[in-house]
Structure formats: structure tokens, C-alpha cells
């Protein structure tokens, strides 16, 4: 791989997110080429390949993983198959970009520690590669906001389709694993450390058994708090704000940033309650999925470090585990500490 100029990708399934967002974005990367896609239905794989202009189509996962002309796998399978197929791809010598959440629990995610070390594994939180998240963190680091003490977030949509995987509790459906992981990532990203404890209020759908609404507080120590609301059965809404003693930053569309369109940050010094005196920064058009593919490919090619590996993903799962434990106990729950990732409490 050291002499290669592009990473050759195989797409593991014809899942909607892969077909509509991630795969086309990977194909736009100058460091990538998508050479194959697979499905348990060969006709479906062939149709998907024809639609996207991909050369090869496979009717089984095993066939694609055995292809020596594939360097990396994108795994967008349902949550309960993330670890299983990531391990299988790794065993075949493939690098893996896995959709979030990487597992159903930290215990399951720890199985990835047994993977071969010569192939990268990264959890696919595309938001961490978008210029708007990087710029917001840069502003927080600059001191312009003063002492950064709070992150507040909302992420919700309405989906009560019983046939949708997001409403199937047994395979990892529900708000926390599907979208709650984004505010958790936001807190970890902007505070640049791991939370110490969490408390949660969760409402479950009586039909599906899924967590359809959750309010969470995460204590990052030294007065730093992440507060968020997520739901699979509320009106569409998303936001994330970083608050300091002198100002705040709001990412206008933080999670589903429009691909290849300009985005905006609002920086408010609190001079008026209506935000009239705030300023708006417009960021150049970009595609966060392409930026993620670029970063991963450069790491595969040995031209950059991979900033987010297995231990980072395990630590994220520790937070999600603690949220579910808080639901069970009705109390604050300490977040288990994983191995060092560069984001320890400061």
C-alpha cells in the first residue's frame, strides 16, 4: 500500500445511507476509488453498482472480502452487525470505516481489540471532519468564548415505521444509539476530554421497546456540562451550541450539513438577548463524508495519522452504556474509563 496513490473501496451492503450519501462522497475523493459493492441479493448489488457506476458486484459478503483488489471496506450494515463484519473484514486484511455506533455496547466493541494491527478501523462520525465543527472548536480553543463550560444539543426526527431498523430494539434501534451518539461525540470533541458521569431520563415506545426520547446530562468535570435531548418521535430538529463565560458558538446545521453547500456558525457575545449583535461566519461548501473519506484514505496510504481508532470508539460506547445504566438505576452513573486516546480529563 505504501506505493499506492488511491484506496480501493468495497461497500458492504446497499444500505440507504451508503447509496445516497457515503458512497457517492467516497467516489468524489481524489484519494479513493470505489471498485465493488455487495448484497446478499446479487441482483440488488448489480443494480446498485450500475446506478453508481461501480465495476464489481458481489452476492455475498464473503466474496467481496476475498477480493485482493479491495483495500478498504465501508460497513453500513445495521448496528448489530457492525462488530461482526468489521472483524471479518479485518481478518481478510481490509481497513474498515464502520458506521456509527461501532457496536451495541462497550463490551462488544472491545472485541475489536483482537483485530490485526496492520489494518485500520475507524468509526464513521463524519461531523468531526466538517470544517464547521473544526472551526467551532478552534474558536473555543482561542479563548474568545472565555472559559468553555457547557455544550447544549438537540437531535430529533419522527419515525414510527415498525419495519424501519431504527425501531427494532433487538438490533440496536432507538434514539440513543442512532442519534444520541452525536451529542456525546460533540461533548467529547469540544471539551476535548471524556465525561466522568451521566444521568438520563428515557421514554420507551410501548410497541417497539426502543428508547424514543431521552434527556441526558453528562458531567465532564470542573463545571463542564453536556446537556442534550434526542428523539425518534419528535419534530425534525437539530442544534449544537458551545457556551463559555464570554460568548457562545452555534453550528446552524450540525449533523446533516448539506453536502457541497456552504454552512454557517453563529458567534454571539451576549450583547443582546435576541442575538441581533451576533456575527455569522460562512464556511465554504464541503462534503463531510468526503472529508472523512479523505482523512481515512490518507491514513491508509501512510500519509497521515488516524486520529480516531478503536479505543476512541470504545470510549464513546462507555458513555452510551452509562446512559442506559442510568435509565435502569434512575441515578448518576460513573463512565468507565478505557485506554488512553488523547482525550483524558484536563
KEKOLTI-676848 format. One record per residue (C-alpha): residue in three letters; x, y, z. Coordinates in Angstrom, 2 decimals. Layout:
   r      px      py      pz
 ALA       X       Y       Z
...
***
This chain:
   r      px      py      pz
 UNK    0.00    0.00    0.00
 UNK    2.94    2.36    0.53
 UNK    3.26    2.95   -3.26
 UNK   -0.46    3.19   -3.88
 UNK   -1.98    6.54   -4.73
 UNK   -5.63    5.62   -4.11
 UNK   -7.51    3.41   -1.71
 UNK   -9.75    0.86   -3.43
 UNK  -13.06    0.51   -1.59
 UNK  -15.70   -2.17   -1.27
 UNK  -19.14   -1.17    0.03
 UNK  -20.64   -3.72    2.42
 UNK  -24.37   -3.68    1.54
 UNK  -26.74   -1.45   -0.37
 UNK  -27.99    0.38    2.75
 UNK  -29.63    3.73    2.02
 UNK  -27.01    5.85    3.78
 UNK  -24.32    4.23    1.71
 UNK  -26.18    4.58   -1.57
 UNK  -27.33    8.17   -1.13
 UNK  -24.60    9.83    0.93
 UNK  -21.43    7.98    1.83
 UNK  -20.57    6.01   -1.30
 UNK  -21.04    8.95   -3.71
 UNK  -18.96   11.06   -1.30
 UNK  -16.15    8.48   -1.23
 UNK  -16.19    8.45   -5.02
 UNK  -15.56   12.21   -5.04
 UNK  -12.33   11.84   -3.05
 UNK   -9.13   12.18   -5.02
 UNK   -7.61    9.55   -2.73
 UNK  -10.30    6.92   -3.24
 UNK  -12.00    4.76   -5.81
 UNK  -14.98    2.51   -5.19
 UNK  -14.46   -0.76   -7.03
 UNK  -17.12   -3.08   -5.59
 UNK  -20.42   -3.30   -3.73
 UNK  -22.15   -6.33   -2.28
 UNK  -25.51   -7.51   -1.06
 UNK  -26.96  -10.86   -0.06
 UNK  -29.07  -10.39   -3.20
 UNK  -26.78  -10.33   -6.25
 UNK  -29.40   -8.65   -8.41
 UNK  -29.70   -5.85   -5.88
 UNK  -25.93   -5.49   -5.73
 UNK  -25.71   -5.36   -9.53
 UNK  -28.46   -2.77   -9.71
 UNK  -26.70   -0.64   -7.08
 UNK  -23.38   -0.99   -8.91
 UNK  -24.96    0.09  -12.19
 UNK  -26.66    3.05  -10.54
 UNK  -23.44    4.35   -9.00
 UNK  -21.07    3.33  -11.78
 UNK  -19.21    0.71   -9.72
 UNK  -17.38   -2.02  -11.60
 UNK  -17.93   -5.11   -9.43
 UNK  -21.00   -6.52   -7.68
 UNK  -20.98   -9.44   -5.27
 UNK  -23.86  -11.56   -3.99
 UNK  -22.19  -12.43   -0.66
 UNK  -20.11  -10.51    1.83
 UNK  -17.51  -13.27    1.87
 UNK  -16.87  -12.99   -1.86
 UNK  -16.17   -9.29   -1.65
 UNK  -13.93   -9.64    1.40
 UNK  -11.88  -12.21   -0.51
 UNK  -11.22   -9.80   -3.40
 UNK   -7.47   -8.96   -3.29
 UNK   -8.08   -5.76   -5.26
 UNK  -10.02   -4.17   -2.40
 UNK   -8.07   -2.28    0.28
 UNK  -10.83   -0.86    2.49
 UNK  -14.41   -1.65    3.43
 UNK  -17.23    0.71    4.32
 UNK  -19.62   -1.06    6.71
 UNK  -23.13    0.48    6.83
 UNK  -24.93   -2.67    7.99
 UNK  -27.47   -2.49   10.85
 UNK  -25.92   -1.83   14.26
 UNK  -25.93   -5.44   15.45
 UNK  -23.69   -6.47   12.55
 UNK  -21.08   -3.72   12.85
 UNK  -18.59   -5.59   15.02
 UNK  -19.15   -8.98   13.40
 UNK  -18.48   -7.80    9.86
 UNK  -15.75   -5.36   10.84
 UNK  -13.87   -8.26   12.42
 UNK  -14.45  -10.38    9.30
 UNK  -13.16   -7.61    7.03
 UNK  -10.15   -7.02    9.25
 UNK   -9.34  -10.74    9.23
 UNK   -9.32  -10.52    5.44
 UNK   -6.72   -7.75    5.66
 UNK   -9.09   -4.89    4.86
 UNK   -9.13   -1.49    6.51
 UNK  -12.63   -0.69    7.81
 UNK  -14.64    2.51    8.07
 UNK  -17.65    1.43   10.14
 UNK  -20.89    3.33   10.54
 UNK  -21.68    4.61   13.99
 UNK  -22.26    3.33   16.59
 UNK  -19.44    0.88   16.19
 UNK  -21.16   -1.64   18.49
 UNK  -24.17   -2.26   20.72
 UNK  -22.06   -1.92   23.88
 UNK  -18.51   -1.23   25.01
 UNK  -18.12   -4.92   25.84
 UNK  -18.89   -5.81   22.23
 UNK  -16.66   -3.02   20.92
 UNK  -13.74   -4.39   22.94
 UNK  -13.76   -7.46   20.70
 UNK  -12.13   -5.20   18.12
 UNK   -9.01   -5.08   20.27
 UNK   -8.28   -8.57   19.00
 UNK   -8.11   -7.39   15.39
 UNK   -4.89   -7.36   13.41
 UNK   -3.00   -4.11   13.85
 UNK   -1.87   -3.70   10.24
 UNK   -5.37   -2.67    9.11
 UNK   -7.12    0.46   10.37
 UNK  -10.57    0.52   11.95
 UNK  -12.39    3.85   12.38
 UNK  -15.92    4.73   13.49
 UNK  -17.70    6.89   10.92
 UNK  -18.55   10.12   12.72
 UNK  -18.36   12.37    9.67
 UNK  -19.16   15.52   11.67
 UNK  -15.66   15.54   13.17
 UNK  -14.21   16.20    9.71
 UNK  -16.51   19.02    8.63
 UNK  -14.96   22.48    8.61
 UNK  -17.83   23.84   10.73
 UNK  -17.01   21.53   13.66
 UNK  -13.28   22.16   13.31
 UNK  -13.81   25.93   13.18
 UNK  -16.16   25.88   16.18
 UNK  -13.52   24.02   18.18
 UNK  -10.87   26.46   17.00
 UNK  -12.98   29.35   18.31
 UNK  -13.49   27.54   21.63
 UNK   -9.74   26.94   21.92
 UNK   -8.91   30.57   21.06
 UNK  -10.31   31.97   24.30
 UNK  -12.88   34.13   22.53
 UNK  -15.67   32.35   24.40
 UNK  -13.89   32.65   27.72
 UNK  -14.00   29.56   29.94
 UNK  -15.97   26.94   27.99
 UNK  -18.39   25.29   30.42
 UNK  -21.39   23.94   28.54
 UNK  -22.46   22.19   25.36
 UNK  -26.18   22.01   24.60
 UNK  -27.59   19.86   21.80
 UNK  -30.82   18.60   20.24
 UNK  -31.30   15.94   17.57
 UNK  -34.75   14.64   16.68
 UNK  -36.90   13.28   13.88
 UNK  -40.22   11.44   13.63
 UNK  -40.26    7.80   12.52
 UNK  -42.83    5.30   13.77
 UNK  -42.46    2.76   10.95
 UNK  -42.33   -0.72   12.56
 UNK  -40.32   -2.05    9.60
 UNK  -37.56    0.54    9.99
 UNK  -34.35   -0.72   11.64
 UNK  -34.34    2.35   13.91
 UNK  -37.46    0.95   15.59
 UNK  -36.11   -2.56   16.15
 UNK  -34.76   -2.74   19.68
 UNK  -33.22   -6.19   19.26
 UNK  -30.79   -4.99   16.56
 UNK  -29.80   -1.70   18.16
 UNK  -32.63    0.64   17.25
 UNK  -33.63    3.64   19.33
 UNK  -32.63    7.26   19.80
 UNK  -29.50    6.87   21.93
 UNK  -27.58    4.58   19.58
 UNK  -28.89    6.17   16.39
 UNK  -28.54    9.87   17.16
 UNK  -27.63   10.28   20.84
 UNK  -24.11    9.30   19.89
 UNK  -23.77   12.62   18.03
 UNK  -24.22   14.94   21.05
 UNK  -21.94   12.58   23.01
 UNK  -19.36   12.96   20.27
 UNK  -19.92   16.71   20.36
 UNK  -19.24   16.93   24.08
 UNK  -16.09   14.85   23.78
 UNK  -14.96   16.82   20.70
 UNK  -15.43   20.32   22.10
 UNK  -14.39   19.70   25.71
 UNK  -11.51   17.53   24.44
 UNK  -11.84   15.07   27.30
 UNK  -14.06   12.23   28.47
 UNK  -17.12   12.65   30.72
 UNK  -16.95   11.43   34.30
 UNK  -20.62   10.58   34.93
 UNK  -24.06   10.80   33.30
 UNK  -27.72   10.84   34.26
 UNK  -30.61   10.18   31.88
 UNK  -34.39   10.32   31.62
 UNK  -35.61    7.94   28.90
 UNK  -39.07    7.22   27.49
 UNK  -39.62    3.95   25.61
 UNK  -42.09    3.20   22.86
 UNK  -44.63    0.64   24.19
 UNK  -44.79   -1.10   20.80
 UNK  -41.15   -1.27   19.82
 UNK  -39.40   -1.19   23.19
 UNK  -36.98    1.36   21.78
 UNK  -35.82    4.49   23.59
 UNK  -37.84    7.03   21.62
 UNK  -36.90   10.08   23.69
 UNK  -34.02   10.81   26.04
 UNK  -32.75   13.77   28.02
 UNK  -29.16   13.42   29.23
 UNK  -26.70   15.37   31.36
 UNK  -23.02   14.44   31.16
 UNK  -20.56   15.81   33.72
 UNK  -17.12   16.43   32.21
 UNK  -15.65   17.67   35.48
 UNK  -14.53   21.16   36.52
 UNK  -18.04   22.51   35.97
 UNK  -18.26   21.40   32.34
 UNK  -21.65   20.02   31.30
 UNK  -23.13   18.46   28.19
 UNK  -26.94   18.61   28.10
 UNK  -28.90   17.08   25.24
 UNK  -32.30   15.91   24.03
 UNK  -32.71   13.24   21.35
 UNK  -35.83   11.59   19.96
 UNK  -37.01    9.36   17.13
 UNK  -40.58   10.58   17.60
 UNK  -40.43   14.37   17.76
 UNK  -40.44   17.02   15.06
 UNK  -37.27   17.31   12.94
 UNK  -34.75   19.45   14.78
 UNK  -31.00   19.64   15.30
 UNK  -28.67   22.02   17.06
 UNK  -25.44   22.21   18.99
 UNK  -24.10   25.19   20.94
 UNK  -20.89   25.74   22.87
 UNK  -21.19   28.15   25.80
 UNK  -18.42   30.00   27.56
 UNK  -18.21   32.77   30.11
 UNK  -17.80   35.40   27.35
 UNK  -19.66   34.01   24.36
 UNK  -21.22   31.07   22.58
 UNK  -20.89   29.35   19.19
 UNK  -23.81   27.71   17.43
 UNK  -23.41   25.36   14.47
 UNK  -26.52   26.07   12.42
 UNK  -26.95   22.59   10.86
 UNK  -24.57   20.45   12.91
 UNK  -25.26   16.84   11.94
 UNK  -26.87   16.68    8.48
 UNK  -24.89   19.52    6.95
 UNK  -25.96   19.89    3.32
 UNK  -23.40   18.21    1.08
 UNK  -21.31   20.54   -1.09
 UNK  -23.09   23.62    0.24
 UNK  -21.88   26.48    2.39
 UNK  -22.57   26.24    6.12
 UNK  -22.67   28.78    8.93
 UNK  -21.63   29.40   12.51
 UNK  -23.18   31.99   14.80
 UNK  -20.84   33.60   17.32
 UNK  -22.71   35.53   20.00
 UNK  -21.14   37.64   22.76
 UNK  -24.48   38.05   24.53
 UNK  -24.74   41.79   23.84
 UNK  -28.48   41.44   23.15
 UNK  -30.83   38.67   24.17
 UNK  -32.20   38.29   20.64
 UNK  -28.76   37.70   19.15
 UNK  -29.05   40.80   16.96
 UNK  -25.41   41.75   17.62
 UNK  -24.03   38.29   16.94
 UNK  -21.83   37.60   13.92
 UNK  -22.20   34.87   11.34
 UNK  -19.27   33.06    9.76
 UNK  -19.93   31.40    6.41
 UNK  -17.82   28.37    5.63
 UNK  -17.02   27.24    2.10
 UNK  -19.01   24.36    0.60
 UNK  -17.78   20.91    1.51
 UNK  -18.99   17.34    1.95
 UNK  -18.31   15.96    5.41
 UNK  -18.45   12.38    4.12
 UNK  -15.80   13.14    1.50
 UNK  -13.66   14.85    4.13
 UNK  -13.96   11.75    6.32
 UNK  -13.03    9.52    3.38
 UNK  -10.05   11.75    2.62
 UNK   -8.78   11.53    6.19
 UNK   -9.23    7.77    6.37
 UNK   -7.64    7.19    2.97
 UNK   -4.59    9.30    3.79
 UNK   -4.13    7.27    6.97
 UNK   -4.43    4.02    4.99
 UNK   -1.88    5.30    2.49
 UNK    0.52    6.15    5.30
 UNK    0.37    9.89    4.61
 UNK   -1.38   10.92    7.83
 UNK   -2.26    9.63   11.28
 UNK   -5.66    8.16   12.06
 UNK   -6.98   10.39   14.84
 UNK   -9.91    8.15   15.77
 UNK   -9.22    4.47   16.26
 UNK  -10.66    1.55   18.19
 UNK  -10.03    3.00   21.66
 UNK  -11.84    6.21   20.79
 UNK  -14.85    4.17   19.65
 UNK  -14.79    2.07   22.82
 UNK  -14.73    5.19   24.99
 UNK  -17.76    6.54   23.12
 UNK  -19.58    3.28   23.80
 UNK  -18.70    3.54   27.52
 UNK  -20.68    6.81   27.62
 UNK  -23.67    5.27   25.83
 UNK  -23.55    2.26   28.19
 UNK  -23.62    4.60   31.18
 UNK  -26.68    6.39   29.78
 UNK  -28.59    3.10   29.58
 UNK  -27.40    2.14   33.07
 UNK  -28.71    5.46   34.37
 UNK  -32.09    4.62   32.86
 UNK  -32.07    1.32   34.77
 UNK  -30.95    2.79   38.10
 UNK  -32.50    6.24   37.98
 UNK  -29.24    7.70   39.30
 UNK  -25.94    9.22   38.22
 UNK  -23.65    6.58   36.71
 UNK  -19.87    6.79   36.51
 UNK  -18.49    6.41   32.98
 UNK  -16.00    3.59   32.73
 UNK  -12.59    4.72   31.56
 UNK  -10.99    2.95   28.64
 UNK   -7.44    3.10   27.42
 UNK   -5.79    6.43   26.71
 UNK   -6.90    8.17   23.50
 UNK   -5.55   11.68   23.98
 UNK   -8.86   12.92   25.41
 UNK   -8.40   12.37   29.12
 UNK   -9.90   14.86   31.64
 UNK   -7.81   18.01   31.94
***
